[in-house]
Amino acid sequence: MPTLVLTLNAGSSSVKFALFEAADGAEAEPVRLASGQVEAIGGTARFQARAADGGGATDTAPEEGIPDHAAALARVLAWLEKVRPGASLAAVGHRIVHGGPDHAAPAVIDDALLADLERLVPLAPLHQPHNLAGVRAALGAFPEAVQVACFDTAFHRGHSALQQAFALPRRFFDAGVRRYGFHGLSYESVAARLQRDHPEVHAGRVIVAHLGNGASMAALAGGRSVASTMGFTALDGLVMGTRCGTIDPGVLLYLAQVEKLGWDAIAELLYEQSGLLGVSGISNDMRTLAASDDPAARFAIDMFIDRAARAAGDLAVVLEGLDALVFTAGIGENSAPVRAGIARRLAFLGAELDEAANAAGAAVFSMPSSRIRLLKVPTDEEAMIARHALRVVAPGTIAAAAR
Ligand code: AMP
C-alpha cells in the first residue's frame, strides 16, 4: 500500500488541498498526485481539483452547496475516492498560521494541542479559527489518519530576543506580544531547495523574498531564519496585495481618534483595502498593474519595489552582509521587472544584475562578478507540509529537515 498524505490549507471561505505519496528513498521528494480547492464555502461554492496525471479534473459549483469546512472536506473525500478508490491516508498535514512562542516544529494534533492552538486565536483572529475549523473537519472526515500541525511561525522560532522584541514595556513580550514572522513553510521549502541545488548559497547569508499576494522577507544564516519583515501579525513589513505592510502606528491612533473608525473598520482597511489595491485604486494583482498604463498602477509597483529594497537593506544589516538574494512566490518567481527593480536598488551593496538572464527567467540572474548572487527558487509549501507529515508517520521515507 502506498503511503498517502493529504495537505490542507483552510482559510475563512476556502480549503486548498493536495495529495502526496511518499517516494522511494529518503532523499526523494514526496510525489504530488492531485491538488485542488474549494472556494466560497457558505456562498456560491466552487470545487476544483485535478490529478497530477491530468485525470479526474473537476470544476463544479455543486448543486447541494457547501455550507462549511466539514462539507468541503466531504466533497474532497468523495473526489479522492473517485480518483484513488480504496486509498487510505496515513496523515493529514495542516497549515496552521500560528504556533505561538512554544511550537518550533510540526506536531501531532491531539486534544491538548488543539486546546493550546485555540488559545492562540487572539494572536491570529483572521486565520487561526479557520485553520482549526479545518482540523476539526479533517478529524471527522479522516479519523484513521494522523493529523499533523505545521506552523507558519515555527521556522522563525530561533530568532533572538532582540529580533523578537518590540520597544514596548517588557510585560507585553511576556504576554506574547512579539515579532513571530510568518511564511515559514515557504522559507523552509526554499531553504531545502537551496541546500539541494546551491549548497554554497545555503551556507551563507541569504535574504529570501517571498513576494506573492502576501509578501515578506526572511534573513537566513546557514539556512536558519534570524529575522523576518513580518512581526506580530502578517500585516507588517512589505507592501502586499491588499495589506499595508509597515505603517506608523500613529496613523492607527489618528484613524480611531480623529476619523472615528471602529477597530473592525480599521482591520478591514489594513488587511483588505490597502497595499497594491489601495495605492493603485485598480487591483491587488501584480499582473493587472503591470499591464496597466495608469500612472497610479506604476506608482503602486514603484512603492512595492521601494519597500522591498529598503527591507532587504534592513535585513542585510541583521546578517552583517549579504551573499545572496533569492526571489520566490507568484511575483518573485514570475515578475522580471520587479526582481530587476529590487536588485538595481541593491547595486551599491554589490548586486550586479544580469538583465538578459533575468528577463529570460533564469534561475541565477546575477553577473559572475556580482558580490551578491541573485536567484529565483520556486516555493512549494504543500510539499513542505507533506514532508513534515511523512516525517511523523513514516520517518524512514523522508530525510531530516533541511535547515
Ligand atoms: P501568490 O500569492 O504567490 O500566488 O502570488 C500572487 C501574485 O503573483 C499576484 O499579484 C499575481 O499577479 C502575481 N503574478 C503571478 N504571475 C505573474 C507574472 N507573470 N507577472 C507578474 N506577476 C505575477
Residues whose N, C-alpha, C, O or C-beta is under 5 A from the ligand:
A	BS01	AMP	L211 G212 N213 G214 N284 D285 M286 R287 A329 G330 I331 N334 S335
